[in-house]
């Protein structure tokens, strides 16, 4: 009986640790994009968002004639999290301390960033 309780407690602990909140997904996504780790960011994104990331990668490292360097020092700063129906709107500060918003939706049991061209 004691072994069963230990196994059950371990399973519950692993399940609790592996659950990722919408703000954690947004944080990981934004930091990966800032560091140009597009493959990692795509793991946290909807298929439509993955297409946008591929387009961004396709532009290469050049934006406006200047080489865009990865920002390894960027730290995600959560401003607000609002639940709207079955999604969350995450507001955070970008590297210029400007507010930005991301939509995070539940897809196949996991939270995913759902960015559109309009955002």
C-alpha positions, 0 to 999 in steps of 0.5 A: 500500500505504501508503494502505491501511495508513493507511485501515486504521489510521484505521478501527481507531482510529475503531472503538476510540474509538466502543466504549463500555464498560458503566461509560461508559454507566452514567456518561452515563446517571446524569449525564443523569438528574441533569441532567434530560436525559431524551432523552439518557438514553433513548438509553442505555436499554432500552425498559423503562427508557425507559418509567420515564424517561417516567413520571419526566418525567410526574411533572413537576418536583414531588416531595413538593411541592418543585421538583426542580432539575437537578443540573449539578454531579453527577459519577458515582463508580464503586464497582464493576463486576461481570460476571454472565453477559451483563450488568454490575452497576454500583455507583456513588455517588449525590449523597448518597454512597449506593451505587446499582446499575444493570444494563447489558446488551448490546442490538443490539450496544450497552450499555444501562441496564436499570432496573426498578421493583424497583431 
